[in-house]
C-alpha cells in the first residue's frame, strides 16, 4: 500500500496530509511506543519506509505523526529531520548520529528502553504520592473550615485577643510572605532562561539530591553518543563535525564548540573537564587512554550502561524519600494550624489570671 492509499483508508482522518503540520510533540509514552515498534520492524527485515507505513496502518495513535514523517521522507529529508518535531531534542540528537552511521535499530531500542524506564519511575512516584496528596486535600479542607468557621467564632467570643493576635508581627509576615517569594521565583525563571545550556547544567549538578541524578544522566547521555560515534571509527575532528550539526544552543552542540576550541588552542581535554564539572573524568580517561578506537568505543558503551543503571538506582532512592518528606510537610502544617487556633485561646485564658 503506497502513501496515497494509506491516506484514504477508512479509519484515518481524511485530511491527514493537510493537518500534518499541526501534529504536536509526542508524550513520552507514545514516543516510547514508536521507537519500540520501529526498532522491532527494522530488526525483522522491514525497510524504514515499509516499517513507517506499517505503523501508520496498524497504530491509530501514531498514524498522524508517522504520516508527517513519511511526507518528510518523500520531500527528500532524512528520517531524523522528519521525526524531529515529534520527539525530544535529546532523542533527536541520538537518532541523527545513528542514522548517519547505520545504527538506527540499536539506538531506537535504547531510546525505547530509556523512555519505558522513565515511565516506570514516574508511575512509582505517582503511586507514592496518592496517599500523601489525599491527606493534603483533607488537611486543606480542614484548614479552610477552621478559617471560615472556627476563627470567626473565636473573634466573637474574645474580640480583644483576636484583634491583638491579628496585629502581631508573625501574622503580618505570613500575610506578605507570598509577595517576595513570587517575585524571587519570577526573577529566578528569567535569570535561568538567559543562561546557556552549559551554565544551566553546571548549576543543576550543584543542587542537593537532584544534582547527582542529573550528573549521572548527562554522563549517560554523553557516553552513549560518543560510543555510537567511536564505533564507526570517527576521529575527534569528525566527532566535532557531527556535533556541530546538532541544534544550536543545545548542551551537546555547545560542548562540541568547546571541544573544537580546545583542540585549536592545543589544550588538553582535562582542562575542559575542570572548567565544566558535569563532564565525567572517565570520559576523558577513555578518550586519552591511547587505546584503539574500537576499544574506546567498548569502554564508552560499558560506562554509559553503568551510568544508566546508577541513574535508575538514584531515582529509586529519591522516590523513597518522597513519602517521608510529604508527611513531614503535612505534620508541620498541622502543628502550625493548631498553634494558630490555640494561641488566641491561651492568651485569653492567661489574661484571666
CORGIFEN-V76622 format. One record per residue. N is the residue number from 1. RES is the residue in three letters. NEAR is the number of other ideal C-beta (glycine too) atoms within 8 Angstrom. Layout:
n:res:near
N:RES:NEAR
N:RES:NEAR
This chain:
n:res:near
1:UNK:5
2:UNK:5
3:UNK:10
4:UNK:6
5:UNK:8
6:UNK:14
7:UNK:11
8:UNK:6
9:UNK:8
10:UNK:3
11:UNK:4
12:UNK:12
13:UNK:6
14:UNK:5
15:UNK:6
16:UNK:12
17:UNK:8
18:UNK:5
19:UNK:10
20:UNK:11
21:UNK:5
22:UNK:5
23:UNK:10
24:UNK:4
25:UNK:7
26:UNK:10
27:UNK:6
28:UNK:10
29:UNK:8
30:UNK:11
31:UNK:15
32:UNK:13
33:UNK:11
34:UNK:13
35:UNK:14
36:UNK:12
37:UNK:12
38:UNK:12
39:UNK:12
40:UNK:8
41:UNK:12
42:UNK:12
43:UNK:7
44:UNK:6
45:UNK:3
46:UNK:9
47:UNK:5
48:UNK:10
49:UNK:8
50:UNK:9
51:UNK:13
52:UNK:13
53:UNK:12
54:UNK:10
55:UNK:15
56:UNK:14
57:UNK:9
58:UNK:5
59:UNK:10
60:UNK:5
61:UNK:6
62:UNK:13
63:UNK:13
64:UNK:11
65:UNK:12
66:UNK:13
67:UNK:16
68:UNK:14
69:UNK:13
70:UNK:15
71:UNK:12
72:UNK:10
73:UNK:13
74:UNK:7
75:UNK:6
76:UNK:4
77:UNK:8
78:UNK:7
79:UNK:12
80:UNK:10
81:UNK:8
82:UNK:13
83:UNK:11
84:UNK:8
85:UNK:6
86:UNK:11
87:UNK:10
88:UNK:7
89:UNK:7
90:UNK:7
91:UNK:11
92:UNK:13
93:UNK:13
94:UNK:14
95:UNK:16
96:UNK:13
97:UNK:14
98:UNK:14
99:UNK:10
100:UNK:6
101:UNK:11
102:UNK:5
103:UNK:11
104:UNK:12
105:UNK:9
106:UNK:8
107:UNK:13
108:UNK:15
109:UNK:11
110:UNK:10
111:UNK:14
112:UNK:12
113:UNK:8
114:UNK:9
115:UNK:13
116:UNK:10
117:UNK:9
118:UNK:9
119:UNK:11
120:UNK:8
121:UNK:12
122:UNK:9
123:UNK:8
124:UNK:10
125:UNK:10
126:UNK:8
127:UNK:7
128:UNK:11
129:UNK:10
130:UNK:8
131:UNK:8
132:UNK:13
133:UNK:9
134:UNK:8
135:UNK:10
136:UNK:10
137:UNK:8
138:UNK:8
139:UNK:11
140:UNK:8
141:UNK:8
142:UNK:9
143:UNK:10
144:UNK:8
145:UNK:9
146:UNK:11
147:UNK:8
148:UNK:8
149:UNK:8
150:UNK:10
151:UNK:11
152:UNK:8
153:UNK:8
154:UNK:13
155:UNK:10
156:UNK:6
157:UNK:6
158:UNK:10
159:UNK:8
160:UNK:6
161:UNK:12
162:UNK:12
163:UNK:9
164:UNK:9
165:UNK:11
166:UNK:7
167:UNK:7
168:UNK:8
169:UNK:5
170:UNK:6
171:UNK:10
172:UNK:9
173:UNK:8
174:UNK:7
175:UNK:6
176:UNK:8
177:UNK:8
178:UNK:6
179:UNK:7
180:UNK:8
181:UNK:8
182:UNK:8
183:UNK:8
184:UNK:8
185:UNK:8
186:UNK:8
187:UNK:8
188:UNK:8
189:UNK:8
190:UNK:8
191:UNK:8
192:UNK:9
193:UNK:6
194:UNK:5
195:UNK:8
196:UNK:7
197:UNK:9
198:UNK:11
199:UNK:8
200:UNK:10
201:UNK:13
202:UNK:11
203:UNK:10
204:UNK:11
205:UNK:13
206:UNK:7
207:UNK:9
208:UNK:4
209:UNK:8
210:UNK:9
211:UNK:11
212:UNK:9
213:UNK:12
214:UNK:13
215:UNK:10
216:UNK:12
217:UNK:10
218:UNK:13
219:UNK:14
220:UNK:12
221:UNK:10
222:UNK:13
223:UNK:16
224:UNK:13
225:UNK:12
226:UNK:12
227:UNK:12
228:UNK:14
229:UNK:13
230:UNK:13
231:UNK:11
232:UNK:9
233:UNK:6
234:UNK:10
235:UNK:5
236:UNK:8
237:UNK:7
238:UNK:9
239:UNK:13
240:UNK:12
241:UNK:8
242:UNK:14
243:UNK:12
244:UNK:10
245:UNK:6
246:UNK:12
247:UNK:8
248:UNK:5
249:UNK:7
250:UNK:11
251:UNK:9
252:UNK:12
253:UNK:13
254:UNK:12
255:UNK:13
256:UNK:14
257:UNK:9
258:UNK:11
259:UNK:13
260:UNK:10
261:UNK:8
262:UNK:12
263:UNK:10
264:UNK:6
265:UNK:6
266:UNK:4
267:UNK:6
268:UNK:7
269:UNK:9
270:UNK:8
271:UNK:9
272:UNK:14
273:UNK:12
274:UNK:6
275:UNK:5
276:UNK:12
277:UNK:6
278:UNK:10
279:UNK:12
280:UNK:11
281:UNK:7
282:UNK:9
283:UNK:15
284:UNK:13
285:UNK:8
286:UNK:12
287:UNK:10
288:UNK:9
289:UNK:9
290:UNK:3
291:UNK:8
292:UNK:5
293:UNK:9
294:UNK:9
295:UNK:9
296:UNK:13
297:UNK:11
298:UNK:8
299:UNK:11
300:UNK:15
301:UNK:12
302:UNK:8
303:UNK:14
304:UNK:13
305:UNK:8
306:UNK:8
307:UNK:14
308:UNK:10
309:UNK:8
310:UNK:9
311:UNK:12
312:UNK:10
313:UNK:8
314:UNK:11
315:UNK:10
316:UNK:10
317:UNK:8
318:UNK:11
319:UNK:11
320:UNK:7
321:UNK:9
322:UNK:12
323:UNK:10
324:UNK:7
325:UNK:8
326:UNK:13
327:UNK:9
328:UNK:8
329:UNK:8
330:UNK:12
331:UNK:8
332:UNK:8
333:UNK:10
334:UNK:9
335:UNK:8
336:UNK:8
337:UNK:11
338:UNK:8
339:UNK:8
340:UNK:7
341:UNK:12
342:UNK:8
343:UNK:9
344:UNK:12
345:UNK:10
346:UNK:8
347:UNK:11
348:UNK:10
349:UNK:8
350:UNK:7
351:UNK:7
352:UNK:5
353:UNK:4
